[in-house]
């Protein structure tokens, strides 16, 4: 009786393992192709951590020639990572999500007017997801990919120069999406304004993907120093006005709002340092980009960097 029961349990476990859904099984296409479809799939791998999963996706995305961005993780350790297919009028942005428990998923959303065959989308997602491994082998692949890409290294930048660079890139990226808008969409508001804003947001996705999760060591003069009573965060914003003319005269601080903003939320252990800061002081801060818009980046866990 015990042997029969044990055999039944083992058979059931074997059947479950064989029947575990594959990436191809989990593949979905969502939406009308005429509006821009979304494609997504996922796999669950034993012994797979979120950092291992995203590092491995990074490796295989690089192997396929994609442009890779940073990684961001929440308080529970779940993370997301973006990579971009360039060479298109509107680049395709892929988002990989990884959760505790071994689940990793990839999603891509097409813009209106873009078309991909479902079988090609399924192959593109599953060629990467199907290679993801658990345990030490996967960790080794992920760590090597992260090191090669410099994911955990801080890039040293001047606040004003970074602002100018990102402002130029954001405008260029958004203008690339203007070609998807009709003349009426661009010139008129009304019922078409929501569609226009959605298409511009779609066009800005590659810009978001390139900078979310990126690590910077920013040096410059502070514009504002404040405490957010709602979030509880100690915050600073850099002075990023431009210098102009043959005498290299810097615009007044009242022009700061017209420039691309560089903002920092200080880490909780930086309260003593924050208490020493005031407007127009100079500071070098290290942080990770947590939010990106067409006019600003916001960094989290900022700490004083030693010069």
N, C-alpha and C positions, 0 to 999 in steps of 0.2 A: 504494500500500500504506500509506504513512504517513498519507495523507489519510483513508483508510478507517479506520485505527486511531484517529486523532484524533477522527473523527466518532463512532466507537463509544464512546470515552471520554467525550466531551461528552454523548452521549445518555444514557450511564449516570449521569453527574453530574446531569443534568436529571431523570432518573427518580427518583434518590435524593432530590433536593430536593422533588419533588412528593409522594413517598411518606413524607416525614418525619411521624411520628405527631403528631396534633393533641391538644389537651386532651381533646376528646371521645373520641379513640381510647384515651387513657391512663386514662380514668376507671375507677375500681373501687369496688365496694361490698363490704364485708367483714363477715361475721358474720350471725347470725340477727336479723331485725328485732325479734323479741320481747325480745331481750337488750340492744338498743341497737346499731345499726349504726355502722360507720365508713365514711366516704366520702373518697376521695382522688383527686387527679389531678395531672399535672405537664406542663410544657412545657420544651423546650430552645431557647434563643434565642441566636443568634450575637452575640458582642460584649456579653454581659450579665454584669456582675459581681454578686456577692451583695448588696452594699450598694445597687446600683441596683435589683435585683430586689425587695428588701424595701421600699425606699422607694416604688417604684411600687405594690406591693400595698397599702401604707399609704394612698396617695392614693386608690386605687379603693375600698378598704374604707371610708374616710371618706366618699366620695361616696355610698355605699350606706347610710350612717347607722350603721355599726358603731362600737363603742368600741375605740380602738386603744391598745396597750401599748408597751413599750419594745422594743429590739432587743439581742440578744446574739450575739457572734461568738467563734469558737474561734481558736486560734493560727494556723490555716491560712487564716482569713478567711471560712470558711463560717459562715452565720448563721441565726437563727430569730427569728420575730416572731409575736406573738399578737394576735388581735382578737376581739371578743366581740359577739354579737347579744343585746342586752338586751330587756326587755319580755316575757320568757318566765318561767314559774315557775322553771325551771332554765335560765339563759342558755346559749347555745351558744358554745363556744370553738373558734376556728379557729387552726391553727398553720401558718404559712408557713415553709418551709425553702428556703434558697438555697445552692448550692454553686458553687465555681469550675468553669468549663466551661459556664456558661450554663443550668444546670438549676435550676428553681424549682418547688416542689410545695406544695400546700395540702391539709391533712387536717382533718376534723372528726369528732368522736366523739359520737354521741347517747347520752343517758342511758337507762336502762331505762324503758320506757313512752313515750318520745318516738318519733315516726314521721315520716318524710319520704319522699315519692315519689322514686325514683331519678332520674327525669327532672328534677325540681326541684333535687335536689342537684347533678346534672351541670351544669345551667344556672347555678346559683349559683357554683360553683367556676370554671367556664369563662368566665363573664362577666368575671371579674377576670383570670384567667390569660391569656385571649385578648388582653388589651390591653397586656401587658408588651412593651416594646421594648428592643432593644439599642442600643449606641453612645451618642452624645452626646444624642440626643433622650430616651432613657430616663434617662440621668444627670440631665438637666435637670428632668424630671418628679419624679424621686426626691429630688433636693436641695431642691426647692421644698416638697414634702410634708413632708420631715423638718424643715425650717425652720419651717413653719407649725405643726407639732405640737410644736415645742420639744424634740425628741428628744435633742439634744446639750447642752441647758441643765441646769444643776444647780439643784434646788429646795432652798432654804435652810429647814432645819427644826431644831427643838429635839428632842433625843433622847427625852425623856420624853413630849412631846406627840405625836411620831410613833408611839411605842410604844402610847400610849393609843388613837390613831386606828386603827392597824392591828389592834389587839386587838379593838376594837369591830366593825370591818368583818369580820374573820375569823370571829368568833362569829355575826354576822348571816348571813354567806354559808353557813357550815356548817349553821346552823339551817334555812335554806331548803331544804337537801337532806334534812333529817330527814323531810320529807313523803314522800319516796320509800321510807322504811324502814317495815316493819311494826312493830306494837307488840312483837312477839316479838324482832325484830332489835334494837330499841332497848333492851329490858329484859334480854335473855338473851345469854349468850355461846355457847359450843359451836360447832356446825357452821355457824350463821348469822353468826358474828362476822366471818369473812373477807368475806362478801358485804356486811355493814354497813360495814366499813372501806373497801371499794372504792367504795361509793356515797357515803360522806362525802368520799372523795378526789375523786370526780367532781364533787360539789357545790362543792368548794374550787377547782376549776379556774379559774373566773372571777377569783377573788382572786389566784391565781398569775399569770394572764395580765395582770392590771392592773399588777403590780409588778415582774415579772422584766424586767431591762434598764433599769429606771428609775434616774435619776441623782440623788443627794442630796448636799447639803452639810450634814452633821450636826454640831451643836454640843452639848456636854454634858460631864458628869463621867464618868470612866472607872470601871468596876467591876472588870474584870480586864485584865491586860496579860500576854501569854504568847507563847511560841514553840512552834509545833506541830512536834514532832520527826519526824512522819511525812510531812507535806506540805511542811515547810520554811518555812511561812508565819509571819510575825509577825502576831499577832492581838490585837485589843482588843474588849471588849464594854462598852457604855455602861450606866451606872446609870440605870434607868428606873422606879424605885419612884415611887408616886403621893404627892401631898400631899393631906391630908384635913382636914376639920373647919374650924371658924371661925378657928382659929389657923394653918391651912394647914401643919400638921405633916407632914413627909415620913416615909413608912414607912422602917424600918431597911433597911440593905443586905442583910440576910439574907432579905428578902422579894423580892429582885430576880428570883429564878428563877420566881416566880409570875406575872411580867409578860411581855409580848411582848418578845422579845429583839432588840436592834439590835447586830449584830456587823460588824466590819471586818477584812479581810485586807489588810495594807499592801502597797503595791507594792515590788518589790525595791530601787528606788532610794531608799526611805525608811528604810533601816536606821539611819542616823545620827539621824534624828528619833525612831525607835522606841526607841533606846537611852536617850533622855532621859525616857521615859514611865514612870510608875508608877501603881498603883491610887490613885484619888481625884484624880488630876490632871484638868485640863480640856483638851479638845482639839476642834478643828474639823477634820473630815475630809471630803474629797470622794471619792465612790466610786460604783460601778455595782452594782446588785443582781444577784447571780449565783445566789442560791438563795432560795426562798420556801417556808415551811411554814405550818401553821396557828398556829404559836406563835413564829415568828422570821423575820427576813430576814438574809441574809449578803451583804455587799458585797465586791467585789474591787477591786484596783488603787487602794486608798485612799491619798490623799496629804494632807499638811497643807495646809489652806486658809488663806489670809491673811484676817484679819478686817478 
